[in-house]
Amino acid sequence: MRPIRLPEPPSSPRGVPEIFEGGVYGVIRRAVVIGNGFPGAENQCIGLVRALGLSEKQLFYRVVRPRGGINECLHWLPVSLHKKLDYIVRQIYGYSQILFASGGKKFVSLPSANGSSVGLSSVLEADAKQIVNMAQKTFEKDGPLLVVASGRDTVSIASSIKRLASDCVFVVQIQHPRTRLQRFDMVITPSHDYYPLTPEAQKQVPRFLRPFITPREPPGRNVVLTVGALHQIDSAALRSAASTWQDEFASLPKPLLVVNIGGPTSHCRYGADLAKQLTAGLQNVLLSCGTVRISFSRRTPEKVSKIIVKELGDHPKVYIWDGEEPNPHMGHLAWADAFVITADSVSMLSEACSTGKPVYVIGAKRCTWKFMDFHNSLEKRGLVRPFTGSVDMSQSWSYPPLNDTAEAASRIRQALAERGWILRP
């Protein structure tokens, strides 16, 4: 008997049978971003959502910690415990005001815990139950919800959303959460986060401390490893920035060298000595540069910026951004011919390496632990070179641009397909 061939279901223009485009075959059309108030972490979420084509259909939430006074010393506590402790302190403080008011004592009011300084005028305060309720109530009409979070403070909320609404959400945690990875659908983290598992790192840690060092096991199937940090920089963003900043940058003498200066961290320590080394190196390369534009970050120590301004501020080829808006960062990425960047910032280096242009790093030898591993990885891939001050900036070089964000977005699409879902902006 000949087999009966059933007709294929009608297909949509995208090649997916229409009967699978909704309902059973969930279609993700929206995203929730959960930030922690730190631009470096939140930029990774926004960049990933942008790469997935959902930037116009995202809701932004933020985990908010109490601010001001003693709260600045309590950021190591879990957010929920921190908020409870802050509430108790405020109750005691309020009672003490009433108790001693008649004594004429003057009290300085505690700053607001959730003020405009943390952006609540433009974002929603993250609440796992609220997000879960929204995802469940709108599932049949709007399909599954993509949740993207980054930073230590977002871990408990993101994992709670997956636990409470696993059938209608796909939860992505950016940066290693230092907890069980099965609590998330996907974890996206730099490969240097797994440096503690290498033999070299194990030698640096006393045996009795090793059980407390995370991560404790190799990446699982739901882990996507990147070289650096995710961000919003791609060819389209660079073309747009080139057009936006054309009037300011197009006429500048070439080559244009952009210098980005961050600030010391616990694993990349430096100060005035590195500032002097940098200024000496820049003075040496000025002959081969048409223009040098220097930017400081909010973390740059005043003693570092003062040295650089004093030594280079009056040079006719040098422009130092004063920190006033508009921020020329995107224009720098689009129009620069080369970059010099301090070794402390994974984000700044990742963005610069996404351009395919020469990137020189100063201070990498001062970095320790996993950040040393990060710099070794960049050098091995040919993405960066050390800034020695003896470079001829008119001699360019290139490499395949770092593409971590697009690759992470591709892995998310694959994981969604395995689950029977598709993503449609």
Secondary structure, DSSP 8 states (H G I E B T S, - for coil): ----------B-TTSSBGGGSSTTS-EE--EEEEE-S-HHHHHHHHHHHHHTT-GGGEEEEE-----SGGGGG-TTS-HHHHHHHHHHHHHHHHHHHHHHGGGT--------TT-GGGTTTTSEE--HHHHHHHHHHTHHHH--EEEEEESGGGHHHHHHHHHH-TTTEEEEEES--SS-GGGSSEEEEEGGGGGGGSHHHHHHS-GGGGGGSS--S---TTEEEESS---S--HHHHHHHHHHTHHHHTTS-SSEEEEEE---BTTB---HHHHHHHHHHHHHHGGG-SEEEEEE-TT--HHHHHHHHHHHTT-TTEEE--S-SS--HHHHHHH-SEEEEETT-HHHHHHHHTTTS-EEEESGGGB-HHHHHHHHHHHHTTS-EE--S---TTS--------HHHHHHHHHHHHHHHHT-EE--
